[in-house]
Amino acid sequence: MRILVVGGGTGGTIVANNLARRLAPEIRARKAWITMLSASDRHMYQPGLLYVAFGQMMPDELYRDQQSLLESSIDFHVDPVETFELDKNQVKTKSGALHAYDVLVIATGSRVMPKKIPGLEEGAETFYTEAGAVKLFKALREFEGGKVCIVVGVPHKCPIAPVEVTFSLHDYFKTRGIRDKVHIKYNYPINRIHSIENVAKWAQPEFDRMGVEYETLFNVEAVDVENKVVKSLEGSEDRYDLLISIPEHHGMDVIESNNLGPDGWIPTDRHKLTMEGHDNVYVVGDTTNLPVSKTGSAAHFEAEVIAENIASIVKIGTPVKDYDGKVYCFIEAGHDRATYAMFNYENPPDLKAANKSMHWFKMSYNKMYWASVRGLL
Ligand SMILES: Cc1cc2nc3c(=O)[nH]c(=O)nc-3n(C[C@H](O)[C@H](O)[C@H](O)COP(=O)(O)OP(=O)(O)OC[C@H]3O[C@@H](n4cnc5c(N)ncnc54)[C@H](O)[C@@H]3O)c2cc1C
């Protein structure tokens, strides 16, 4: 069986490594082959971007060489896919190569779309890219006081990031001794301060305690860069000195240009994780259209189900597992404290008070990630 994994980020790497171990006898017997095509020879630990934005990590700490993370039996190529020919079970790459498969795993992730809002790219800082995180840190270093506004587009990956960046701003200015000179204003698009109800209930008193102002039902319409004003579709206007944006995301351009799903989100069976209408195509991570948070942890849990099912199809002819929508998010809450949210399709998260040990667990996980994508955790 020829297994082709497209995308070498969190989801694709865990699927490929997990499969390489499960199918080691079949690979040795030349009955199974695993190929990975990716767009980069480097793998980025994206959650680290938040730490880069506050000067707590250097950008080069976020990267590992992708080949070094993969089991040696995986045939890895840096050659992005340009065309998916699902009816012919093959893809074409940028270099012109044709890769035929029996089973395809699509794990191409997602991207920010700041250009959708006039003025947002020019007017707002964002920590969702390496260059953006470094630029935000420089802007924060120069900031001596005034109003910092946070605005959020949906959908976006890491739904916890808006509250985490707000807590981090509070801490950062406090440490610099200028918190009393900074007005932090958090704007959120729906009618509570977070999409996950229990996160909203937990975060609101934290914001109150920290003196963070918040406004809900604030969907950004445009940014007036010259006058430093952000306007919402709902009609309100916010003047800012520093604007921080978490822009709306789409799936990757290659998914949109191949018409695999509106806005690059691929219609995916919520339990089997196959692409709707294509039983031999699996979808993992951000690029699914599933109603779960676009996080590395969701990608991880999905990847384990997909790998187990592809391996069991090879071995006994049938899949054995269903994905239950599991997500686990750390939430950095400031003052060296953190909590977590664990939930699935059926059960909402039950948030505990933030504490120091969860913060140190998260700091350790920042290192353990590399063992996790190798499939060792
Ligand atoms: C600031 C920030 C903070 C975050 N914090 C957290 C957190 O605390 N916890 C958490 O769980 N998640 C967090 N995330 C989200 C997490 O990083 C993503 O959800 C996760 O990486 C998604 O995995 P993925 O495999 O779907 O995509 P990615 O990891 O993005 O990988 C996509 C891969 O596809 C490749 N690719 C793209 N186009 C092509 C193509 N045409 N052909 C072949 N390959 C291609 C890319 O090179 C890349 O290797 C955070 C993200 C950000 C930006």
The ligand as an ORCA input file, in Angstrom:
! r2SCAN-3c Opt
* xyz 0 1
  C       0.817     31.846     17.767
  C       0.291     30.443     17.794
  C       0.068     29.820     19.008
  C      -0.413     28.523     19.040
  N      -0.585     27.928     20.261
  C      -1.031     26.655     20.321
  C      -1.132     25.986     21.567
  O      -0.828     26.555     22.635
  N      -1.588     24.709     21.585
  C      -1.930     24.063     20.428
  O      -2.328     22.886     20.504
  N      -1.840     24.670     19.216
  C      -1.391     25.936     19.136
  N      -1.246     26.556     17.912
  C      -1.824     25.922     16.704
  C      -0.967     24.814     16.085
  O       0.347     25.257     15.851
  C      -1.622     24.389     14.770
  O      -2.993     24.170     14.983
  C      -0.957     23.094     14.255
  O       0.366     23.345     13.882
  C      -1.757     22.541     13.086
  O      -1.120     21.408     12.567
  P      -1.275     21.037     11.027
  O      -0.511     19.792     10.823
  O      -2.696     21.083     10.644
  O      -0.600     22.258     10.251
  P       0.886     22.807     10.339
  O       1.561     22.345     11.567
  O       0.791     24.265     10.092
  O       1.626     22.110      9.104
  C       1.270     22.332      7.778
  C       2.366     21.734      6.901
  O       1.918     21.705      5.536
  C       2.990     22.096      4.711
  N       2.403     22.557      3.450
  C       1.741     23.707      3.192
  N       1.365     23.751      1.907
  C       1.791     22.595      1.326
  C       1.716     22.050      0.012
  N       1.132     22.711     -0.992
  N       2.267     20.838     -0.231
  C       2.873     20.149      0.783
  N       2.977     20.626      2.051
  C       2.448     21.836      2.301
  C       3.723     23.147      5.519
  O       5.065     23.331      5.060
  C       3.671     22.515      6.910
  O       4.744     21.601      7.055
  C      -0.715     27.838     17.828
  C      -0.476     28.459     16.615
  C       0.022     29.739     16.581
  C       0.299     30.396     15.249
*
